[in-house]
Amino acid sequence: MTTLDDLPLRDDLRGKSPYGAPQKHVPVALNVNENSHPMPDDVADDIVAALAGAVRSLNRYPDREFTRLRDSLAGYLGHGLTRENIWAANGSNEVLQQVLQAFGGPGRSLLGFVPTYSMYPILASGTGTRWIPGARDAEFELSAETAAAQVRQTSPDIVFLCAPNNPTGTPLSLETVTAVYDATDGVVVVDEAYAEFAPDGAPTALSLLPGRPRLLVSRTMSKAFAFAGARVGYLAADPAVTDALRLVRLPYHLSALTQAAAIAALAHTDEMLAMVDDIRRQRDRLVTELAALGYQPHRSGSNFVLFGGVDDPNATFEALLAEGVLIRDVGIPGNLRVSAGTEAETTAFLEALARVTPVVAE
Ligand SMILES: *Cc1c(COP(=O)(O)O)cnc(C)c1O
């Protein structure tokens, strides 16, 4: 049998592992931070109608500049942004990869603060960018001083700030973003994949964009918008940044079907985001109930909760799986991560966890 070792693979990819969150069919899947609420019927009907229209033009290449989609995304984000500020791709993972293609690459480096999103080092290795794993403060927080000191020390070409941070859920202050920006001449990306789950009125790095041409704020429709399967991510930045990304994107990278579906969904923003309140309630409930079960949930501004106090994460993960509940072992000792599901799913998780939690004698 041929193995990777037998192929003339790039040396810097030897020994690497691909992204691999398990995809298992279980009654309660709370492992990849999806929005587990089904799409409302009237939104689904509008998307189907838009797709039916687009299908008849599939003989032609799509709008390479996805102009209507950029208009829709700019309208959704607000903050005075226009289509010139917006870029989109097949998931924010592709957006981040394009950022590394344009601003990273061989001889250049990317700084992130671990534990953080597991795709960052994988995107770095795929683009030949050197990955620099920076450190966080206690409780996975990242203060302006801690972050800026490491930026000055390592002089990265790119910094990724995950806000709130995956897999810990930790919110990030705008002071940290501005301190990092001021400490580097490189590109600073704030990955706001979970921004919609922050408390109402919480600050977003979008407010920092004016006058900061090296600041990029990435978002996704995968989480709050319940659109993970469609693959739509985007960013807001100075128009010059979007021109840089045009140098590395594949021509016509966003299919006509993707553009049509996303535009139709964005026309129903209020309805698509109606589940966000419920998900935030389930997230807060997870924090309360996990503590009541004797675990240590960490501060979360996202749609998932990382909780410590797990003696044997693998054993608890497997025991929950046997109960039909899939969560995530993110490799942080003593911790597991669970996404906030529907009320019923969250209840199923909490009840299963109560059953598999060893009773400790006082
Ligand atoms: C889920 C997630 C993304 C989004 O990925 P898509 O490619 O848009 O589905 C980006 N960043 C972080 C930190 C995430 O957790």
The ligand as a MOL file (V3000), in Angstrom:
LIG
                    3D

  0  0  0     0  0            999 V3000
M  V30 BEGIN CTAB
M  V30 COUNTS 15 15 0 0 0
M  V30 BEGIN ATOM
M  V30 1 C -15.6430 27.9700 13.1740 0
M  V30 2 C -14.5330 28.9450 13.1190 0
M  V30 3 C -14.2440 29.6250 11.9490 0
M  V30 4 C -15.1600 29.5170 10.7700 0
M  V30 5 O -14.8650 28.6620 9.8490 0
M  V30 6 P -15.6500 28.6510 8.4650 0
M  V30 7 O -14.5810 28.2650 7.5270 0
M  V30 8 O -16.1870 30.0190 8.2020 0
M  V30 9 O -16.7340 27.6440 8.6300 0
M  V30 10 C -13.2360 30.5740 11.9410 0
M  V30 11 N -12.5400 30.8360 13.0460 0
M  V30 12 C -12.8010 30.2070 14.1920 0
M  V30 13 C -12.0330 30.5620 15.3980 0
M  V30 14 C -13.7840 29.2350 14.2690 0
M  V30 15 O -14.0210 28.6090 15.4110 0
M  V30 END ATOM
M  V30 BEGIN BOND
M  V30 1 1 1 2
M  V30 2 1 2 3
M  V30 3 2 2 14
M  V30 4 1 3 4
M  V30 5 2 3 10
M  V30 6 1 4 5
M  V30 7 1 5 6
M  V30 8 2 6 7
M  V30 9 1 6 8
M  V30 10 1 6 9
M  V30 11 1 10 11
M  V30 12 2 11 12
M  V30 13 1 12 13
M  V30 14 1 12 14
M  V30 15 1 14 15
M  V30 END BOND
M  V30 END CTAB
M  END
